[in-house]
Structures are given as C-alpha cells and as structure tokens.
C-alpha cells in the first residue's frame, strides 16, 4: 500500500520535518506546496528522495478557492508520479500523525474500500446554503472583492447555486480527507469535463475546500464509500477555528490503543490531529513517544 501525503504549508517548518520523519516508510511519498507568500528557505531542512516541492507556487488565501487550486495541483502531481500511489492524504501545516507510517499503511490496506471524507448534504448545521450562494471575488481581485462585500451586506451579491451547478446536489464537510487513487482520478476527470463547477466555486464565499471535493464525490458512485475523516480537531465555545492541542489532548490519545471517537460525523478511528505548531514541539515529543510505545506493544502482540 503506497501512500502520498499532500501537504499545504505556509509555516511550521520544524513541525513539517517531524511529521515527514514519523510518516516515512517504504512506499510513502510527500508532495509539498509552500504558499507563495511564505519564504520557502525556511523549509530548506526538509529533504529526501521521497519529498517533492511543488513548483510553481501560488499564493493561497484562507477561505478562498486558491486552497482548492493548490490541492488539485498536488493531486495531479502525485497521480502522475511513480510508484503509483494507492491513497492520497491531504494535510495542512498544523497537522501531525498519531500513528506511524507503517501503521497507517496497514490501516488503508485493511480499509481499501473506503473514502475518508466527512460529508453531509446541504443545508446542514454549520453548512447553510446562504454561504454557498454568496458571491465573492478572490483576494487577487481586491477592487471587485470590496465591491461584492459591500453588495453582500445588503443582500445583493447572491446567486442560485442550483442553476450554476446544473442539477448537482450540494455537499459539504471537513476539508481534511484521505482518498483512494480511483476517487482522485475521478475528481480530476470530473473537473476537466465540467469547468462550470470549478467556475462556480472560484467565487464562493468562505472555504470552498469544504464543498468542492464533497460535491463532486457526493454526486458520484463514491458516495456510499465515504466514511468520517481520519483527522481529530477540537473546538472551544464560539471558536470558528480548531483549538491548539495540548498535553490534555495527548492524555486522551494515550488512553486508547486505537484512538476511537464518535461525533456528528459518526464513529471511527483517528490517525491524525490538528492543530500544532513549531511552538508546541514539546507536545509532539509526547506524541512521538506514544507512537513508539504503541508500535512496540503491537509488535509484541503479533509475536505472541
């Protein structure tokens, strides 16, 4: 089972280096896009025969379609690269694995009939159609963006998604996903053959990476294969973004041999977590020790 890790980063080079070291094993590959607004020299310590930095880079803006553009470029690069990867794990610069690369390979081999993409049909709690129907130009067009923001405040910068998506049901969910090669090839082919879908999401307000892949796969034969995401995130009261994880979270991860959770996306095992930073490497030290201990216990059990 060969795994490609597709990484969107703009900061935390030491965290990225540690993540790659933890995940590296035979059959693993790492494809990295560094935001064009960031100094790529900060990532010069990340090297390896299985590491590819994507060029040319593009500026990536939070909550805009540029995130999807970078993800699609990473996907195409990994699809076209030997040795022919079986699964593709999308990661961001604050993510870190909770198990070793070998364990994750075995997990995908045992669950090769699944797509790990948390998704729900819209409208749904947290995914209102008003967000999908709001029209907003990207940051690369500042004057037009300012104008649509002003119009949006009085309810004018809106559109009918059903007319633009031409019969597709809208789906949404968690951006972090792990997809099979077949699913990724389907997404690339669908986007090429249906440019109107990409054109619609290019001017979508707030986080199209939570809708674009979900809508494509949600309207396909891959929909029954979809299971909850493999990423753990924690939100505090009234927090729009995931909280920075700490020692208490590691206590929870350590309390189970297999880290199992159940929430609004259903039950499942967790293999990755968000979010960490270069300032919380002491937490990463504990996670690495946990991984080593669990791998040792598993090896003993197999020998018994």
C-alpha positions as CSV (number, residue, x, y, z in Angstrom):
1,X,0.0,0.0,0.0
2,X,1.6,3.2,-1.2
3,X,0.6,6.5,0.4
4,X,1.1,10.0,-1.0
5,X,0.9,12.8,1.6
6,X,-0.2,16.1,0.0
7,X,0.8,19.0,2.2
8,X,-0.3,22.6,2.0
9,X,2.0,24.7,4.2
10,X,3.0,28.2,4.9
11,X,4.6,28.0,8.3
12,X,5.9,25.5,11.0
13,X,8.8,24.0,9.0
14,X,10.1,22.1,12.1
15,X,6.7,20.5,12.6
16,X,6.6,19.5,8.9
17,X,10.0,17.9,9.1
18,X,9.0,15.9,12.2
19,X,5.7,14.8,10.5
20,X,7.6,13.6,7.5
21,X,10.1,11.7,9.6
22,X,7.3,10.0,11.5
23,X,5.3,9.0,8.4
24,X,8.3,8.0,6.2
25,X,8.5,4.3,5.3
26,X,8.8,2.2,2.2
27,X,6.0,3.3,-0.3
28,X,5.4,6.8,1.2
29,X,5.8,10.0,-0.7
30,X,5.5,13.6,0.3
31,X,4.3,16.4,-2.0
32,X,4.6,19.9,-0.5
33,X,3.1,23.2,-1.7
34,X,4.6,26.2,0.2
35,X,2.4,29.3,0.0
36,X,4.0,31.7,-2.5
37,X,3.6,34.4,0.2
38,X,5.9,32.5,2.5
39,X,9.7,32.2,2.5
40,X,10.5,28.8,1.1
41,X,14.0,29.0,2.5
42,X,12.5,28.2,5.9
43,X,11.7,24.7,4.6
44,X,15.3,24.0,3.3
45,X,15.8,21.5,6.1
46,X,13.2,19.2,4.6
47,X,14.9,16.8,2.2
48,X,14.6,13.3,0.9
49,X,14.2,11.1,-2.2
50,X,10.5,10.8,-1.4
51,X,10.0,14.6,-0.9
52,X,8.8,16.8,-3.8
53,X,8.2,20.5,-3.5
54,X,5.6,21.7,-6.0
55,X,6.6,24.4,-8.5
56,X,5.4,26.9,-9.5
57,X,3.9,28.0,-6.2
58,X,0.8,30.1,-5.9
59,X,-0.4,32.5,-3.1
60,X,-3.0,30.7,-1.0
61,X,-5.6,32.8,0.9
62,X,-7.6,31.4,3.8
63,X,-11.2,30.5,2.9
64,X,-10.7,31.1,-0.9
65,X,-10.6,28.8,-3.9
66,X,-6.8,29.2,-4.1
67,X,-6.7,26.4,-1.5
68,X,-8.5,24.1,-3.9
69,X,-6.2,25.1,-6.8
70,X,-3.2,24.1,-4.7
71,X,-4.8,20.9,-3.6
72,X,-5.6,20.0,-7.2
73,X,-2.1,20.7,-8.3
74,X,-0.7,18.5,-5.6
75,X,-3.2,15.7,-6.5
76,X,-2.2,15.8,-10.2
77,X,1.5,15.8,-9.4
78,X,1.1,12.8,-7.1
79,X,-1.1,10.9,-9.6
80,X,1.5,11.4,-12.3
81,X,4.4,10.3,-10.1
82,X,5.8,6.8,-9.7
83,X,5.4,4.4,-8.0
84,X,1.6,4.7,-8.4
85,X,0.2,5.7,-5.1
86,X,-2.9,3.9,-3.7
87,X,-4.1,6.6,-1.2
88,X,-3.7,10.3,-1.0
89,X,-3.8,12.0,2.4
90,X,-4.4,15.8,2.4
91,X,-2.6,17.6,5.2
92,X,-2.0,21.2,6.3
93,X,0.9,22.8,8.0
94,X,-0.6,22.3,11.5
95,X,-1.4,18.6,11.2
96,X,0.5,15.7,12.8
97,X,0.1,11.9,12.7
98,X,-0.9,10.0,15.8
99,X,0.4,6.6,14.4
100,X,3.5,5.6,12.4
101,X,3.7,5.5,8.7
102,X,3.7,1.7,8.7
103,X,0.5,1.5,10.9
104,X,-1.2,4.0,8.6
105,X,-0.3,1.9,5.5
106,X,-1.8,-1.2,7.1
107,X,-4.9,0.8,8.0
108,X,-5.5,1.8,4.4
109,X,-4.8,-1.8,3.2
110,X,-7.5,-3.1,5.6
111,X,-10.0,-0.4,4.6
112,X,-9.2,-0.1,0.8
113,X,-12.9,0.1,0.0
114,X,-13.4,3.4,1.8
115,X,-13.0,7.2,1.2
116,X,-12.3,9.1,4.4
117,X,-14.2,12.2,3.7
118,X,-16.7,13.6,6.2
119,X,-19.6,15.0,4.2
120,X,-23.2,15.9,4.5
121,X,-25.9,17.0,2.1
122,X,-26.6,20.7,2.3
123,X,-28.2,22.5,4.0
124,X,-26.9,21.2,7.3
125,X,-25.9,22.6,10.7
126,X,-22.8,24.7,10.1
127,X,-23.2,24.5,6.3
128,X,-26.0,26.9,5.4
129,X,-26.9,27.4,1.7
130,X,-26.5,31.2,2.3
131,X,-22.7,30.6,2.4
132,X,-22.8,28.7,-0.8
133,X,-25.0,31.2,-2.6
134,X,-23.0,34.3,-1.5
135,X,-20.9,35.7,-4.4
136,X,-17.4,37.0,-3.5
137,X,-14.4,37.7,-5.8
138,X,-11.0,36.4,-4.5
139,X,-8.3,38.5,-2.9
140,X,-6.4,38.6,-6.2
141,X,-9.1,41.0,-7.4
142,X,-9.3,43.4,-4.5
143,X,-11.5,46.1,-6.0
144,X,-14.1,43.7,-7.2
145,X,-13.9,41.8,-3.9
146,X,-14.5,45.0,-2.0
147,X,-17.5,45.8,-4.2
148,X,-19.1,42.4,-3.8
149,X,-18.5,42.5,0.0
150,X,-20.4,45.8,0.1
151,X,-23.2,44.5,-2.0
152,X,-23.3,41.3,0.1
153,X,-24.1,43.4,3.2
154,X,-27.3,44.5,1.6
155,X,-28.2,41.1,0.2
156,X,-27.4,41.7,-3.5
157,X,-24.2,39.7,-4.2
158,X,-26.1,36.4,-4.4
159,X,-26.7,33.6,-6.9
160,X,-28.8,30.4,-7.4
161,X,-26.4,27.5,-6.9
162,X,-28.8,25.0,-8.5
163,X,-28.7,26.9,-11.8
164,X,-24.9,27.1,-11.8
165,X,-24.3,23.5,-10.6
166,X,-26.7,22.2,-13.3
167,X,-28.5,19.5,-11.3
168,X,-25.8,18.6,-8.8
169,X,-26.8,18.3,-5.1
170,X,-24.6,20.4,-2.9
171,X,-22.5,18.6,-0.3
172,X,-20.1,19.9,2.4
173,X,-17.9,18.7,5.2
174,X,-14.4,18.6,6.6
175,X,-11.6,19.7,4.3
176,X,-9.1,17.2,5.7
177,X,-9.6,13.9,3.7
178,X,-7.9,10.7,2.6
179,X,-9.0,9.4,-0.8
180,X,-8.2,6.4,-2.9
181,X,-6.5,6.7,-6.3
182,X,-9.8,6.0,-8.1
183,X,-11.5,8.8,-6.3
184,X,-8.7,11.3,-7.0
185,X,-8.7,10.3,-10.7
186,X,-12.5,10.8,-10.8
187,X,-12.2,14.3,-9.3
188,X,-9.5,15.3,-11.8
189,X,-11.6,14.0,-14.7
190,X,-14.8,15.5,-13.5
191,X,-13.2,18.9,-13.0
192,X,-11.8,18.8,-16.5
193,X,-15.1,17.8,-18.1
194,X,-17.2,20.2,-16.0
195,X,-15.4,23.5,-15.9
196,X,-18.7,25.3,-14.9
197,X,-18.4,23.6,-11.5
198,X,-14.9,25.0,-10.8
199,X,-16.0,28.4,-12.2
200,X,-18.9,28.5,-9.6
201,X,-16.7,27.6,-6.7
202,X,-13.9,30.1,-7.7
203,X,-16.2,32.9,-6.5
204,X,-17.7,31.2,-3.5
205,X,-17.7,32.9,-0.1
206,X,-15.8,31.1,2.7
207,X,-13.9,27.8,2.5
208,X,-14.7,26.2,-0.9
209,X,-12.3,23.4,0.1
210,X,-15.2,22.2,2.4
211,X,-17.5,21.9,-0.6
212,X,-15.7,21.3,-3.9
213,X,-14.5,17.7,-3.4
214,X,-17.5,16.9,-1.4
215,X,-20.0,18.0,-4.0
216,X,-18.1,16.1,-6.8
217,X,-17.9,12.8,-4.8
218,X,-21.3,13.2,-3.2
219,X,-22.9,13.1,-6.6
220,X,-20.9,10.0,-7.7
221,X,-20.8,6.3,-7.1
222,X,-18.1,7.0,-4.4
223,X,-20.8,8.5,-2.1
224,X,-21.6,5.1,-0.4
225,X,-17.8,4.6,0.2
226,X,-17.4,7.8,2.3
227,X,-16.6,7.5,6.0
228,X,-15.7,10.1,8.6
229,X,-12.4,11.9,8.2
230,X,-9.3,10.4,10.0
231,X,-8.4,13.8,11.5
232,X,-9.1,14.9,15.1
233,X,-9.9,18.5,15.7
234,X,-11.2,20.3,18.8
235,X,-13.3,23.5,19.0
236,X,-13.9,25.6,22.0
237,X,-17.1,27.6,22.7
238,X,-17.8,30.1,19.9
239,X,-14.5,29.2,18.2
240,X,-14.5,29.4,14.4
241,X,-11.1,27.7,14.1
242,X,-9.7,24.5,15.7
243,X,-8.0,25.0,19.1
244,X,-4.3,24.4,19.5
245,X,-3.9,21.0,21.0
246,X,-2.0,20.4,24.3
247,X,-0.9,17.9,26.9
248,X,-4.5,17.1,27.9
249,X,-5.3,16.1,24.3
250,X,-2.3,13.7,24.4
251,X,-3.6,12.2,27.6
252,X,-6.7,11.3,25.7
253,X,-4.7,9.9,22.7
254,X,-2.7,7.8,25.1
255,X,-5.7,6.4,26.9
256,X,-6.7,4.2,24.0
257,X,-4.6,1.7,21.9
258,X,-6.7,2.6,18.9
259,X,-7.9,6.2,19.1
260,X,-11.7,5.9,18.5
261,X,-14.2,8.8,18.6
262,X,-17.8,9.3,17.7
263,X,-19.3,12.7,17.0
264,X,-21.7,14.3,14.4
265,X,-19.7,12.6,11.6
266,X,-20.1,9.2,13.1
267,X,-17.7,6.7,14.7
268,X,-14.2,5.9,13.5
269,X,-10.5,5.7,14.2
270,X,-8.4,8.8,14.2
271,X,-4.9,8.7,12.7
272,X,-4.0,12.5,12.5
273,X,-4.7,15.6,14.6
274,X,-4.9,19.3,14.1
275,X,-3.5,21.6,15.3
276,X,0.0,22.0,16.4
277,X,2.9,24.5,15.7
278,X,6.6,24.9,16.0
279,X,5.9,26.4,19.4
280,X,4.3,23.2,20.7
281,X,7.1,20.7,19.8
282,X,7.1,19.5,23.4
283,X,3.6,18.2,22.8
284,X,4.9,16.5,19.6
285,X,7.7,14.9,21.7
286,X,5.0,13.2,23.8
287,X,3.1,12.1,20.7
288,X,6.2,10.5,19.2
289,X,6.9,8.6,22.4
290,X,3.2,7.4,22.4
291,X,3.6,6.2,18.8
292,X,6.8,4.3,19.7
293,X,5.2,2.7,22.7
294,X,2.1,1.6,20.8
295,X,4.1,0.2,17.9
296,X,6.2,-1.8,20.4
297,X,3.1,-3.2,22.1
298,X,1.6,-4.1,18.8
299,X,4.8,-5.9,17.7
300,X,4.8,-7.9,21.0
301,X,1.1,-8.9,20.5
302,X,1.9,-10.0,16.9
303,X,4.8,-12.1,18.1
304,X,2.6,-13.7,20.8
